[in-house]
Amino acid sequence: MGRSVNLLNQMAIFMTMLTGGGCGMMYYLMQKNFSQAEYYRLALEQLNGHSTAMAGLGAPPLKVHNLHLTDRYNRMDHNRAQIKIPVTGSKTGGYLFATSVRDPFKKRWNLEEVVLQLREGERIEVFTEPKKSE
């Protein structure tokens, strides 16, 4: 009886570790997938090229943190992406809000808007898509 209880305990510990490792691996792969997405990279390129926003953060160095996967602001589908990227510099941090749409013909993502919201409340327009004349 004692041997079978010990075996069950070992199995439970093993399964807990296996499940935890699987969850950790899924989280890592999802973050990696986001960081390689075109809409994510385009937003960060715009931030890196905007001197006022970078100065507001105290960057370089710019540190880009993982997306909060449970944040309801982060929404993606086949045609539209809306993300909130946590960023920090040497002075302060904030969130980079980016909205992108996918061109169905070129199969490329195009930014609509990128805004940096600093912790202090300041909003810096990093990029706004030019209005198309009709």
N, C-alpha and C positions, 0 to 999 in steps of 0.2 A: 504494500500500500504506500509506504513512504517513498519507494523508488518511482512509482508512477506520478505522484504529486510533484516530486522533484523534476521529472521529465516534463510535466505540464508547465511548471514554472519557467523552465528553460525555453520551452516553445513560446510561451507568452512573451518573454523578454526578447527573443529573437524576432518574433512577428512585430513587436512594437518598434524595434530598431529598424526593421526592414520598411515598415510603413513610414516612419519618420524620415528615413533616408530618401524614400520615394517622393514624399511631399517636398523635401528640400530640393531634390533634383528637378521636380516640376517647376518650382518657383524660380530656380536659377535659369532653366531653359526658357521660361516665359519672359523673364527680364532680358535675356540675351536676344530673344526674338524681337522685342520692342526696340532695343538699342540698335538693331540692324535695319529697322524699318526705314523706308525713305522719308516718310513724314516726320519721324523723330530726328533724323539726321539733318533734314532741311531746316527745322526749327533751331537746332543748335548752331548750324552754320550762320543763320541770321543773327543769333545772339552774339556769336564770336566776332561778327563783322560790325556790330553796333557799339561804337566807342562810349556813348553816354551810358548805355545799359551795363557795359563791362565796368566802367568807372564806378557806377552806383553800387555794384557788388564788391568792388575792390579786387577785380580780376584783371589780369591773371595773377595767381592761378585760379582757374575755374574748376570747381568740383561738381560733377553731375551725379546725383544720387538716383537710386532705384525708384521707379514709379510705385506709387501706393496702389496696388492692384485692387483694393477694396474701395477706392475713391470713386464715387459715382460720376465725377466729372470726366473720367477717362472712358471714352466710348469709341469703338472702332467697328466699322463694317466694311463692305467691299467698296463703297463709294465715298465714305466720309470718315475722318479721324479727328477726334478732339482729345487732346492729352494735356496733362498738367505735370511738368517735369520739375522736381525739386533741384535747385542749384544753390551753391554757396560760393562766395569769394572770401577774401581776407577781411573785408569790412562787415558784410552782412550776407544774408541769404534771402531766398524767396522762391517763387514758383514761376516757371515759364509756361504760359498758357498758349497752346498752338491749335489752330483749326486748319485742316487741309481737306481738299476734295480731290478725287481721282478722275483724271481725264479718261473716259472710256475708250477713246480712239487711240491715244498715245500710250495708254496704260502706265501713266506716270502720275505721281502725286504733285499737286500744286498748292502752295500755301495760300490761305485766305487771310489769316491774321496771326500775329505772334505778339504777345504782350508779356512783359516782365512785371510781376507784382512783388515788390520788396516787402520784407517783414514790417517795416515802418509804415506801410500803407501806400507808398508812392507807386504809381503805375507808369511804366515807360512803354510807349508804342515802339516795338522793335520792327515790325513789318505789317503793312496793310496792303492787300491786293488793290492795285489801281482799278478804279471804276471803269467798266467798259462802256464806251459811248454807243448808243443804239442808232 
